[in-house]
Amino acid sequence: MHILKFAIDGLDLYHDQSVSMDLYAADRVAAQAVTVHRLNGIGAGICSQTVLGIAGLNASGKTTTLRALNFVLDIARGNPMDADHLVYGPLTALMNGPMNTRIIFAVNDNWYLLESVIRTARAKPGQGDGAPYESGITLHFTEERLWRHNGKPVQKKELADFHIFKKHCEEILTRGIGGDHELPAEAKRYIPAYASITSGLYAEQEDTTPVMNYIDSFRTPFSTPSVPPDIVHTFDRSIEKLSVDDDGKVHLKFVDDDHERIMGQFDAVQMLSAGTIRGSRIVNATVGVLREGGYFLVDEIENSLNKKLVETIMDLFASPVTNPRGAILVFTTHYPELLDHLDRKDSVYFAVRDENRRIQLVKYSEGLAKAAPKKARVESKKSEIFFSNLVKGTAPKAKDVAAMRQYIKSVTGASNAR
């Protein structure tokens, strides 16, 4: 399953209450390009991105946007949607009414457009059938329309606009709409209100597209049973073995140790660097995503990691040698220098706040073309564009920095200092 484009309307925190994102290569792709994944079948003319970066200041909406992507991934995979989900659950707090989603995605050689209307509702006593509702709120798909592409080769220009794509599709299934394509009553027994009708697409074969997210802090520092030596040595060459048993005990052996140390996770954290723990976990998870061809969402990818190691992780996704199935890494960062490692302009987004403090997600290639057409025609360092505030909202306002400096001068008694 590949998502090519999505949009969500009805989120209060966003500019115009809407967020959208392209996950395909919208700009020209050179014949020899290797940092994108070329799709097959009717989508043979389309390439999906393999690495996308979202940069922004603190509280600019980077994490919220990553949550939105996780949300639509679960919709497209037909997973039960949980209002209390640890990752995307906070999105429900931003709903000011019905949420409308549009998703263009491909499953095998079929391309679809899904339009859904999602509402929140109070869970009734005894309601559930496996759907968690700790907050007492459930998500319901009240209206849905599913279109399938007519089977002719998909053109890139169709992906530029949902309405254009729809013109090349036929409606095959609806829910809550009525008409010839309405989901049969018998099927509604098996597709609950808190799951999309896309779950029917995987009735005969389970969707194996994995989605790994490192958006929120994990409750335990070690979430995998073991870390192969070839991975952990990249972060700390003094470690010979690092694994976790079924009881949660950490087995640790250093190269110069005569014996293996067995300890609790808290003690292990005191002995290992944060970079070793986080880096090993990220690369270990990367292996699973690359093996199956899925999505890896990483918030603040630079945390505790050397820049070169972060670039190495990006390269694992960017190369078809290590990423033969087109797995996709989507990361956020406070440090736009990492974006300079990406060779495409359409794989970079800036998260900014408008004059009303609403989140805007600006594609770098489009934002630059609008703000400075001459610069858009030449190769510029993405970090320089970010720091220059050419795309408004990518650098702190000078008056805010000056006000902070003035405050600190006043409380430190340095009023006469320069």
TORKEVEX-676352 format. One record per residue: residue number from 1; x, y, z of N, C-alpha, C in turn. Coordinates in steps of 0.05 Angstrom, whole numbers, plus 5000, padded with zeros to 4 digits. Layout:
// TORKEVEX-676352
resi,n_u,n_v,n_w,ca_u,ca_v,ca_w,c_u,c_v,c_w
NUM,X,Y,Z,X,Y,Z,X,Y,Z
...
// end
This chain:
// TORKEVEX-676352
resi,n_u,n_v,n_w,ca_u,ca_v,ca_w,c_u,c_v,c_w
1,5017,4976,5000,5000,5000,5000,5018,5025,5000
2,5012,5043,4982,5027,5068,4980,5007,5092,4981
3,5012,5110,4999,4996,5135,4999,5011,5156,4982
4,4997,5168,4964,5009,5188,4946,5003,5216,4954
5,4980,5220,4967,4971,5247,4973,4949,5245,4994
6,4948,5265,5012,4926,5266,5031,4919,5294,5039
7,4895,5298,5048,4886,5324,5059,4866,5319,5081
8,4868,5335,5102,4849,5333,5124,4838,5361,5129
9,4811,5364,5128,4798,5389,5134,4783,5386,5160
10,4782,5408,5176,4767,5408,5201,4784,5407,5226
11,4810,5415,5223,4828,5415,5246,4833,5444,5254
12,4825,5452,5277,4825,5479,5286,4852,5493,5286
13,4873,5478,5291,4899,5490,5295,4913,5498,5269
14,4902,5489,5246,4915,5494,5220,4903,5518,5206
15,4919,5531,5189,4910,5552,5172,4887,5542,5154
16,4865,5556,5153,4841,5547,5139,4831,5520,5148
17,4840,5512,5172,4831,5487,5185,4838,5463,5167
18,4860,5465,5152,4866,5444,5133,4896,5438,5132
19,4903,5413,5128,4931,5405,5124,4931,5385,5101
20,4951,5387,5083,4954,5368,5061,4983,5363,5056
21,4989,5341,5044,5017,5333,5039,5018,5314,5015
22,5039,5318,4998,5044,5300,4976,5067,5281,4984
23,5063,5256,4979,5084,5236,4985,5095,5225,4959
24,5089,5237,4937,5100,5228,4911,5119,5250,4901
25,5135,5243,4882,5154,5262,4870,5140,5280,4850
26,5132,5304,4858,5117,5321,4841,5134,5335,4820
27,5159,5340,4827,5178,5353,4807,5189,5332,4788
28,5203,5341,4768,5215,5323,4748,5234,5303,4761
29,5233,5278,4752,5251,5258,4762,5269,5249,4739
30,5295,5252,4743,5315,5245,4723,5315,5214,4720
31,5321,5206,4696,5321,5177,4690,5339,5161,4708
32,5361,5173,4717,5381,5159,4733,5376,5164,4763
33,5355,5178,4770,5350,5183,4799,5346,5158,4814
34,5358,5157,4838,5356,5133,4855,5344,5139,4882
35,5338,5164,4888,5328,5171,4915,5298,5171,4916
36,5285,5161,4895,5256,5157,4895,5250,5128,4888
37,5225,5120,4893,5217,5092,4886,5198,5093,4863
38,5205,5080,4842,5188,5079,4818,5166,5058,4821
39,5142,5066,4818,5119,5048,4821,5115,5032,4796
40,5099,5011,4798,5095,4993,4775,5066,4994,4765
41,5060,4978,4745,5033,4976,4734,5023,5002,4723
42,4998,5009,4729,4986,5034,4717,4999,5059,4729
43,5014,5055,4751,5028,5078,4763,5057,5079,4755
44,5065,5066,4733,5093,5064,4726,5106,5091,4721
45,5090,5111,4715,5101,5138,4710,5103,5155,4735
46,5097,5143,4758,5097,5158,4783,5119,5147,4801
47,5131,5165,4816,5151,5157,4836,5142,5166,4864
48,5145,5149,4883,5140,5158,4911,5166,5167,4923
49,5164,5186,4942,5188,5195,4956,5196,5173,4975
50,5222,5171,4981,5232,5152,5000,5241,5166,5026
51,5247,5191,5024,5254,5206,5048,5241,5234,5046
52,5225,5241,5067,5213,5268,5068,5220,5280,5095
53,5228,5306,5094,5235,5320,5119,5217,5343,5124
54,5209,5347,5149,5193,5370,5157,5209,5386,5178
55,5216,5410,5171,5232,5427,5189,5215,5450,5199
56,5221,5459,5223,5207,5482,5234,5217,5490,5261
57,5208,5513,5270,5216,5523,5297,5201,5507,5318
58,5207,5511,5343,5192,5498,5365,5162,5506,5363
59,5145,5487,5367,5116,5492,5368,5105,5503,5341
60,5118,5494,5319,5109,5502,5293,5089,5483,5280
61,5085,5460,5293,5066,5441,5283,5078,5416,5269
62,5103,5412,5273,5116,5389,5260,5105,5362,5271
63,5104,5360,5297,5094,5334,5309,5065,5330,5302
64,5049,5351,5303,5021,5349,5296,5017,5339,5268
65,5033,5349,5250,5032,5340,5222,5039,5311,5219
66,5059,5302,5234,5067,5274,5234,5044,5256,5245
67,5030,5267,5265,5007,5252,5275,4985,5250,5254
68,4981,5271,5239,4961,5271,5217,4968,5250,5196
69,4993,5247,5190,5001,5227,5170,4996,5199,5182
70,5003,5194,5207,4997,5168,5219,4967,5162,5219
71,4951,5183,5223,4922,5180,5223,4912,5170,5196
72,4921,5183,5174,4911,5175,5148,4922,5148,5139
73,4946,5141,5149,4957,5115,5143,4939,5093,5154
74,4930,5097,5179,4912,5077,5191,4885,5076,5177
75,4875,5099,5167,4850,5099,5152,4853,5082,5127
76,4875,5088,5112,4879,5074,5086,4883,5044,5090
77,4895,5037,5113,4899,5008,5119,4875,4994,5130
78,4853,5009,5135,4829,4997,5145,4830,4990,5174
79,4848,5002,5189,4851,4996,5218,4829,5009,5234
80,4822,4997,5257,4803,5010,5275,4815,5037,5284
81,4799,5058,5284,4808,5084,5291,4801,5090,5320
82,4821,5097,5336,4818,5100,5365,4821,5129,5372
83,4801,5141,5384,4802,5169,5392,4823,5173,5414
84,4830,5151,5428,4850,5153,5450,4877,5143,5441
85,4882,5140,5415,4907,5130,5405,4930,5148,5415
86,4951,5136,5425,4973,5151,5437,4986,5170,5418
87,4986,5163,5392,5000,5180,5372,4981,5200,5359
88,4960,5191,5346,4943,5210,5332,4918,5218,5347
89,4914,5206,5370,4890,5213,5387,4887,5243,5392
90,4910,5257,5398,4907,5286,5403,4895,5302,5380
91,4894,5291,5356,4881,5305,5334,4852,5310,5339
92,4839,5291,5354,4810,5294,5359,4804,5319,5375
93,4824,5328,5391,4821,5353,5406,4820,5377,5388
94,4830,5375,5364,4830,5397,5345,4806,5398,5327
95,4788,5378,5329,4764,5377,5313,4744,5398,5322
96,4734,5414,5304,4714,5434,5311,4687,5426,5299
97,4684,5401,5292,4661,5391,5279,4669,5366,5264
98,4656,5359,5242,4664,5336,5226,4692,5340,5214
99,4707,5319,5213,4733,5319,5199,4730,5306,5172
100,4740,5319,5151,4738,5308,5124,4766,5301,5115
101,4769,5276,5106,4795,5267,5096,4793,5258,5067
102,4814,5264,5052,4816,5255,5025,4844,5242,5022
103,4844,5218,5011,4869,5202,5009,4870,5189,4982
104,4892,5193,4968,4898,5178,4943,4919,5157,4950
105,4912,5132,4945,4931,5111,4952,4929,5088,4932
106,4950,5071,4932,4951,5049,4914,4954,5023,4930
107,4939,5003,4922,4942,4976,4933,4946,4957,4910
108,4970,4945,4909,4978,4928,4887,4976,4945,4861
109,4959,4937,4842,4958,4953,4817,4932,4968,4815
110,4918,4972,4838,4894,4988,4838,4899,5015,4853
111,4889,5036,4841,4893,5063,4852,4865,5073,4861
112,4864,5085,4885,4839,5093,4897,4840,5122,4906
113,4816,5133,4908,4811,5158,4922,4790,5153,4943
114,4796,5159,4968,4777,5155,4989,4770,5182,5001
115,4744,5187,5004,4735,5211,5018,4718,5203,5041
116,4725,5212,5065,4712,5204,5089,4703,5228,5106
117,4680,5226,5119,4671,5245,5139,4672,5230,5165
118,4687,5241,5184,4691,5228,5210,4681,5247,5232
119,4665,5236,5250,4654,5252,5272,4661,5238,5298
120,4661,5254,5319,4664,5242,5346,4637,5237,5358
121,4636,5218,5376,4611,5211,5389,4617,5200,5417
122,4598,5203,5435,4601,5192,5461,4596,5162,5460
123,4614,5147,5472,4611,5118,5472,4587,5110,5490
124,4571,5092,5480,4548,5083,5496,4557,5061,5515
125,4543,5058,5538,4550,5037,5556,4550,5010,5543
126,4572,4995,5546,4574,4968,5534,4583,4969,5506
127,4587,4993,5494,4596,4995,5466,4625,4988,5465
128,4634,4979,5443,4662,4974,5441,4669,4953,5419
129,4662,4928,5424,4670,4906,5406,4700,4908,5400
130,4716,4915,5421,4745,4916,5418,4755,4944,5413
131,4737,4964,5410,4746,4992,5405,4750,5006,5432
132,4775,5014,5438,4780,5028,5463,4767,5056,5463
133,4758,5065,5487,4746,5091,5489,4750,5102,5517
134,4775,5103,5526,4780,5112,5553,4770,5140,5559
135,4771,5157,5539,4761,5184,5542,4731,5186,5541
136,4718,5164,5533,4689,5165,5529,4682,5175,5501
137,4702,5180,5484,4697,5190,5457,4705,5169,5437
138,4688,5165,5417,4694,5146,5395,4694,5162,5369
139,4708,5151,5349,4709,5163,5322,4690,5146,5304
140,4673,5159,5289,4654,5145,5271,4657,5156,5243
141,4660,5137,5224,4659,5144,5196,4630,5145,5187
142,4619,5169,5185,4590,5172,5180,4584,5172,5150
143,4603,5182,5134,4599,5182,5105,4626,5175,5092
144,4625,5158,5071,4649,5151,5057,4643,5146,5027
145,4662,5153,5011,4660,5147,4982,4688,5136,4974
146,4688,5114,4960,4712,5102,4950,4711,5100,4919
147,4731,5113,4906,4733,5112,4877,4757,5095,4869
148,4755,5081,4847,4778,5067,4836,4785,5078,4809
149,4811,5081,4804,4821,5091,4779,4813,5073,4756
150,4808,5085,4732,4797,5069,4710,4817,5049,4698
151,4841,5048,4708,4860,5028,4699,4879,5037,4678
152,4874,5061,4667,4893,5072,4647,4918,5082,4662
153,4940,5085,4649,4964,5095,4663,4958,5121,4678
154,4966,5122,4703,4961,5146,4720,4982,5168,4712
155,4972,5191,4706,4989,5214,4699,4995,5231,4724
156,5019,5241,4725,5027,5257,4748,5009,5281,4752
157,4999,5293,4730,4982,5316,4732,4956,5310,4746
158,4947,5285,4746,4923,5277,4760,4926,5279,4790
159,4951,5275,4800,4956,5276,4828,4958,5304,4839
160,4959,5323,4822,4961,5351,4831,4936,5361,4844
161,4913,5349,4837,4887,5358,4847,4869,5334,4851
162,4856,5332,4874,4837,5310,4879,4815,5309,4858
163,4805,5332,4850,4783,5333,4831,4791,5322,4804
164,4816,5328,4796,4826,5318,4770,4828,5288,4771
165,4839,5278,4793,4842,5249,4797,4815,5235,4796
166,4795,5247,4809,4769,5235,4810,4756,5232,4782
167,4763,5250,4764,4751,5249,4737,4760,5223,4722
168,4781,5211,4731,4792,5187,4718,4784,5162,4734
169,4765,5165,4752,4757,5143,4770,4727,5136,4767
170,4720,5113,4776,4692,5105,4779,4686,5099,4808
171,4663,5107,4817,4656,5102,4845,4649,5073,4848
172,4660,5060,4869,4656,5031,4873,4642,5024,4899
173,4644,5042,4919,4633,5036,4945,4627,5061,4961
174,4604,5061,4975,4598,5084,4992,4587,5073,5019
175,4587,5091,5039,4575,5085,5065,4562,5110,5075
176,4537,5108,5083,4522,5131,5093,4512,5150,5072
177,4515,5141,5047,4507,5159,5024,4482,5148,5011
178,4479,5122,5010,4457,5110,4995,4464,5106,4966
179,4446,5095,4951,4450,5091,4922,4460,5064,4916
180,4468,5060,4891,4475,5034,4880,4501,5022,4893
181,4518,5039,4903,4544,5029,4913,4545,5029,4943
182,4523,5031,4956,4522,5031,4985,4531,5004,4997
183,4547,5006,5018,4557,4982,5031,4533,4965,5040
184,4533,4939,5032,4510,4922,5040,4507,4920,5070
185,4482,4916,5079,4476,4915,5108,4492,4892,5121
186,4496,4870,5107,4511,4847,5118,4540,4855,5123
187,4551,4871,5104,4579,4879,5107,4583,4898,5130
188,4562,4914,5136,4564,4934,5158,4567,4920,5185
189,4559,4895,5186,4563,4880,5211,4592,4875,5217
190,4607,4873,5196,4635,4865,5198,4654,4889,5196
191,4644,4912,5186,4660,4936,5184,4648,4956,5204
192,4658,4958,5228,4646,4975,5248,4649,5005,5240
193,4633,5021,5254,4633,5050,5248,4660,5063,5253
194,4676,5052,5270,4702,5064,5276,4725,5054,5257
195,4718,5041,5235,4738,5032,5216,4728,5040,5188
196,4746,5047,5171,4739,5056,5144,4730,5032,5127
197,4716,5038,5105,4708,5017,5086,4732,5006,5072
198,4756,5018,5074,4780,5007,5062,4787,4980,5074
199,4777,4974,5098,4783,4948,5109,4774,4925,5091
200,4753,4931,5075,4744,4910,5057,4763,4904,5034
201,4782,4923,5029,4802,4918,5008,4821,4896,5015
202,4824,4891,5041,4843,4872,5050,4830,4847,5062
203,4805,4842,5053,4790,4819,5064,4804,4793,5057
204,4814,4791,5033,4826,4765,5024,4856,4763,5031
205,4869,4786,5034,4897,4785,5042,4902,4808,5061
206,4915,4802,5083,4921,4822,5104,4941,4842,5093
207,4937,4867,5098,4956,4887,5091,4980,4885,5109
208,5003,4881,5097,5028,4878,5112,5045,4903,5113
209,5033,4925,5104,5049,4950,5104,5053,4959,5132
210,5078,4958,5142,5082,4966,5170,5084,4996,5173
211,5076,5006,5195,5079,5035,5202,5093,5036,5229
212,5117,5044,5230,5132,5048,5255,5132,5077,5261
213,5125,5085,5286,5127,5113,5293,5144,5117,5318
214,5161,5137,5316,5177,5146,5339,5168,5175,5343
215,5142,5178,5348,5131,5205,5352,5131,5213,5381
216,5123,5195,5398,5122,5201,5427,5143,5185,5441
217,5151,5194,5465,5171,5179,5480,5159,5152,5489
218,5175,5131,5487,5166,5105,5495,5168,5102,5525
219,5150,5086,5536,5150,5083,5565,5174,5068,5575
220,5185,5050,5558,5210,5036,5566,5231,5042,5545
221,5256,5045,5553,5277,5053,5534,5284,5031,5514
222,5278,5006,5520,5284,4984,5502,5259,4971,5493
223,5253,4972,5467,5228,4961,5457,5232,4938,5438
224,5257,4930,5434,5263,4907,5416,5278,4886,5432
225,5274,4861,5425,5287,4839,5441,5317,4839,5440
226,5328,4848,5418,5358,4848,5416,5366,4867,5394
227,5391,4876,5396,5403,4893,5376,5427,4879,5364
228,5427,4872,5339,5450,4858,5327,5476,4874,5330
229,5498,4860,5334,5524,4873,5339,5531,4893,5316
230,5524,4886,5291,5531,4904,5269,5517,4931,5271
231,5494,4932,5286,5480,4957,5290,5491,4972,5314
232,5493,4958,5337,5501,4972,5361,5529,4982,5360
233,5547,4968,5344,5575,4977,5341,5577,5004,5328
234,5557,5010,5311,5557,5036,5298,5556,5059,5318
235,5543,5054,5340,5539,5075,5360,5558,5072,5384
236,5567,5048,5390,5585,5044,5412,5601,5018,5407
237,5626,5021,5399,5642,4997,5393,5651,4981,5417
238,5647,4992,5441,5655,4978,5465,5634,4957,5473
239,5610,4956,5460,5589,4937,5468,5591,4912,5450
240,5592,4889,5463,5593,4864,5448,5565,4852,5445
241,5547,4856,5465,5520,4845,5464,5501,4864,5478
242,5477,4867,5466,5456,4883,5479,5429,4870,5471
243,5415,4859,5491,5390,4846,5486,5371,4849,5510
244,5346,4844,5505,5326,4845,5527,5311,4819,5527
245,5308,4806,5551,5294,4780,5552,5264,4785,5556
246,5249,4763,5558,5220,4764,5560,5211,4777,5586
247,5228,4778,5606,5222,4791,5632,5229,4820,5633
248,5239,4831,5610,5247,4859,5609,5275,4864,5620
249,5290,4844,5626,5317,4847,5636,5336,4852,5613
250,5355,4870,5617,5374,4877,5596,5399,4860,5600
251,5408,4847,5578,5432,4832,5578,5454,4848,5563
252,5474,4856,5578,5494,4874,5567,5522,4863,5571
253,5538,4862,5550,5566,4853,5553,5584,4872,5538
254,5603,4883,5551,5623,4900,5539,5646,4882,5529
255,5660,4893,5509,5682,4877,5496,5702,4867,5517
256,5709,4883,5536,5730,4876,5555,5719,4861,5580
257,5693,4856,5581,5681,4842,5604,5686,4812,5602
258,5690,4799,5625,5692,4770,5625,5665,4757,5626
259,5645,4772,5634,5619,4760,5637,5597,4779,5628
260,5573,4768,5624,5550,4784,5616,5537,4797,5640
261,5529,4822,5637,5514,4835,5659,5484,4833,5654
262,5469,4826,5674,5440,4825,5672,5429,4845,5692
263,5412,4864,5682,5403,4886,5699,5376,4896,5690
264,5364,4912,5707,5339,4925,5699,5344,4947,5679
265,5322,4956,5666,5325,4976,5645,5335,5003,5656
266,5327,5010,5681,5336,5035,5692,5367,5035,5695
267,5378,5013,5706,5406,5011,5709,5421,5011,5682
268,5409,4998,5662,5422,4998,5636,5423,5025,5624
269,5402,5042,5628,5402,5069,5618,5425,5085,5630
270,5433,5080,5655,5454,5094,5668,5481,5087,5656
271,5483,5063,5644,5509,5053,5634,5513,5059,5604
272,5491,5065,5590,5493,5070,5561,5486,5099,5555
273,5498,5109,5533,5491,5136,5525,5464,5137,5512
274,5451,5160,5514,5425,5164,5502,5426,5159,5472
275,5448,5167,5459,5451,5163,5431,5453,5133,5423
276,5466,5117,5440,5469,5089,5435,5441,5076,5436
277,5426,5083,5457,5399,5071,5460,5381,5079,5438
278,5379,5105,5433,5359,5114,5413,5368,5106,5385
279,5394,5110,5379,5403,5103,5352,5400,5074,5346
280,5406,5056,5365,5404,5028,5360,5375,5020,5356
281,5357,5032,5371,5328,5026,5368,5318,5035,5341
282,5326,5059,5332,5317,5070,5307,5326,5052,5284
283,5352,5045,5284,5363,5029,5262,5351,5001,5263
284,5347,4990,5286,5335,4963,5289,5307,4963,5277
285,5292,4985,5283,5265,4987,5272,5266,4992,5242
286,5286,5007,5233,5289,5012,5204,5291,4986,5188
287,5306,4967,5199,5309,4941,5185,5282,4929,5179
288,5264,4928,5199,5238,4916,5194,5222,4931,5173
289,5223,4958,5173,5208,4973,5153,5219,4969,5125
290,5246,4970,5123,5259,4966,5097,5253,4938,5086
291,5252,4918,5104,5247,4890,5095,5219,4887,5083
292,5199,4901,5094,5172,4897,5085,5163,4919,5065
293,5176,4942,5067,5167,4965,5050,5144,4979,5063
294,5150,4996,5083,5128,5009,5098,5135,5038,5103
295,5126,5049,5126,5129,5077,5133,5143,5079,5160
296,5162,5096,5162,5176,5101,5187,5174,5131,5194
297,5159,5138,5215,5155,5165,5223,5172,5171,5247
298,5190,5190,5245,5209,5196,5267,5207,5225,5274
299,5200,5231,5298,5199,5259,5308,5226,5267,5319
300,5235,5290,5311,5261,5301,5320,5283,5281,5317
301,5288,5273,5292,5307,5251,5286,5335,5257,5297
302,5342,5282,5300,5369,5289,5308,5374,5285,5338
303,5354,5280,5354,5357,5278,5383,5378,5257,5390
304,5398,5265,5404,5419,5248,5415,5437,5235,5394
305,5433,5242,5369,5449,5229,5348,5467,5248,5333
306,5490,5237,5326,5509,5252,5310,5498,5257,5282
307,5503,5280,5271,5492,5287,5245,5498,5266,5223
308,5523,5256,5224,5531,5237,5204,5515,5211,5206
309,5509,5203,5231,5493,5179,5235,5464,5183,5225
310,5453,5207,5229,5426,5213,5219,5426,5211,5188
311,5447,5223,5176,5449,5221,5147,5451,5193,5137
312,5465,5176,5153,5467,5148,5146,5440,5134,5146
313,5424,5140,5166,5397,5129,5167,5380,5139,5143
314,5382,5164,5136,5368,5175,5113,5377,5160,5087
315,5403,5155,5085,5414,5141,5061,5403,5113,5058
316,5398,5100,5081,5387,5072,5080,5360,5072,5065
317,5344,5093,5068,5318,5095,5054,5322,5106,5026
318,5342,5123,5022,5345,5136,4996,5356,5117,4975
319,5370,5096,4983,5383,5078,4963,5366,5054,4958
320,5362,5047,4932,5347,5022,4925,5363,4997,4933
321,5388,5000,4938,5404,4976,4947,5395,4967,4974
322,5390,4985,4993,5380,4978,5019,5350,4982,5022
323,5337,4994,5003,5308,4999,5004,5295,4990,4978
324,5295,4964,4973,5285,4954,4947,5254,4955,4945
325,5240,4958,4967,5211,4957,4966,5198,4985,4970
326,5214,5005,4970,5203,5032,4970,5192,5041,4997
327,5205,5032,5019,5197,5042,5046,5201,5072,5047
328,5186,5086,5064,5186,5115,5065,5193,5124,5093
329,5213,5141,5095,5221,5154,5120,5210,5183,5120
330,5194,5190,5140,5184,5217,5143,5194,5226,5171
331,5210,5247,5171,5221,5256,5197,5217,5286,5201
332,5217,5294,5226,5217,5323,5232,5244,5330,5245
333,5250,5356,5243,5276,5364,5254,5275,5394,5261
334,5290,5401,5282,5294,5430,5288,5318,5441,5273
335,5334,5423,5261,5359,5431,5248,5358,5427,5218
336,5351,5448,5204,5347,5446,5175,5373,5439,5159
337,5396,5439,5173,5420,5431,5159,5417,5402,5149
338,5401,5386,5163,5397,5359,5154,5383,5357,5127
339,5367,5378,5121,5353,5378,5096,5371,5382,5072
340,5395,5393,5077,5414,5396,5055,5423,5369,5044
341,5420,5348,5060,5428,5322,5051,5408,5310,5032
342,5384,5322,5030,5364,5312,5011,5368,5326,4984
343,5368,5310,4963,5375,5322,4937,5350,5333,4922
344,5326,5329,4933,5302,5338,4919,5290,5361,4935
345,5279,5381,4920,5265,5403,4932,5237,5397,4941
346,5225,5377,4927,5197,5371,4933,5194,5350,4955
347,5216,5342,4968,5215,5324,4990,5218,5338,5017
348,5217,5364,5016,5222,5380,5040,5198,5398,5046
349,5189,5398,5071,5168,5416,5080,5177,5433,5103
350,5167,5458,5103,5171,5476,5126,5144,5478,5141
351,5145,5474,5167,5122,5479,5184,5125,5506,5196
352,5106,5524,5191,5107,5551,5201,5080,5559,5213
353,5081,5582,5227,5056,5593,5238,5049,5619,5223
354,5024,5622,5216,5016,5647,5203,5011,5669,5223
355,5002,5692,5214,4999,5715,5232,4978,5710,5254
356,4961,5689,5251,4942,5682,5271,4950,5658,5287
357,4976,5651,5285,4987,5628,5300,4976,5601,5290
358,4965,5600,5266,4955,5575,5255,4978,5562,5240
359,4978,5535,5240,4999,5519,5227,4995,5520,5197
360,5017,5524,5183,5017,5521,5154,5040,5501,5146
361,5034,5482,5129,5054,5464,5119,5061,5473,5090
362,5085,5483,5087,5094,5495,5061,5114,5476,5048
363,5108,5467,5024,5128,5451,5009,5150,5470,5001
364,5175,5462,5006,5198,5479,5001,5199,5489,4972
365,5194,5471,4953,5196,5479,4925,5175,5500,4917
366,5151,5497,4928,5130,5516,4922,5133,5542,4938
367,5141,5540,4963,5145,5564,4979,5167,5581,4969
368,5189,5569,4959,5211,5584,4949,5204,5597,4922
369,5189,5582,4905,5181,5594,4880,5163,5618,4883
370,5147,5618,4904,5129,5640,4910,5143,5664,4922
371,5161,5658,4941,5175,5679,4956,5198,5692,4940
372,5212,5675,4925,5235,5685,4910,5239,5669,4885
373,5225,5676,4864,5226,5660,4839,5254,5657,4828
374,5271,5677,4830,5298,5675,4819,5314,5654,4834
375,5311,5653,4861,5326,5633,4877,5315,5605,4871
376,5290,5603,4864,5278,5577,4859,5290,5564,4834
377,5301,5580,4817,5312,5569,4792,5341,5560,4795
378,5353,5566,4817,5381,5557,4822,5382,5540,4847
379,5403,5524,4849,5405,5506,4873,5414,5522,4897
380,5397,5523,4917,5404,5537,4942,5404,5517,4964
381,5420,5523,4984,5420,5505,5008,5394,5509,5022
382,5380,5488,5028,5354,5489,5041,5356,5502,5068
383,5378,5497,5082,5382,5509,5109,5385,5539,5107
384,5398,5549,5086,5402,5578,5083,5375,5591,5078
385,5358,5579,5062,5332,5590,5057,5316,5590,5083
386,5318,5569,5099,5304,5567,5124,5313,5589,5143
387,5339,5592,5147,5349,5611,5166,5345,5640,5157
388,5342,5644,5131,5339,5671,5121,5311,5682,5125
389,5292,5664,5132,5264,5671,5136,5251,5681,5110
390,5263,5672,5087,5251,5678,5061,5223,5667,5059
391,5220,5642,5068,5193,5631,5071,5185,5639,5100
392,5167,5657,5102,5160,5670,5127,5153,5649,5149
393,5164,5653,5172,5158,5636,5195,5179,5615,5201
394,5201,5615,5186,5222,5595,5190,5244,5604,5209
395,5243,5629,5217,5263,5639,5236,5249,5656,5257
396,5260,5656,5282,5247,5672,5303,5246,5702,5295
397,5225,5715,5304,5223,5744,5298,5244,5759,5315
398,5256,5778,5302,5278,5794,5315,5267,5808,5340
399,5242,5818,5339,5232,5833,5362,5227,5814,5385
400,5220,5788,5380,5216,5769,5401,5243,5762,5415
401,5264,5759,5398,5290,5754,5409,5300,5778,5426
402,5296,5802,5415,5304,5826,5430,5289,5829,5456
403,5263,5822,5456,5247,5824,5481,5257,5804,5502
404,5265,5780,5493,5275,5760,5511,5302,5770,5523
405,5319,5781,5506,5345,5791,5516,5341,5813,5536
406,5322,5831,5531,5317,5853,5549,5307,5843,5576
407,5289,5823,5575,5279,5812,5600,5301,5799,5616
408,5319,5784,5603,5341,5771,5618,5360,5792,5629
409,5364,5813,5615,5381,5835,5626,5369,5847,5651
410,5342,5849,5651,5329,5862,5674,5329,5844,5699
411,5327,5818,5695,5326,5800,5718,5354,5792,5728
412,5374,5796,5712,5401,5790,5721,5416,5814,5731
413,5403,5837,5730,5416,5861,5741,5437,5872,5722
414,5435,5865,5697,5455,5874,5677,5444,5897,5660
415,5429,5915,5673,5416,5936,5657,5436,5955,5645
416,5460,5958,5656,5480,5976,5645,5500,5962,5626
417,5497,5935,5624,5515,5920,5607,5505,5922,5578
418,5524,5919,5560,5517,5921,5532,5508,5893,5522
// end
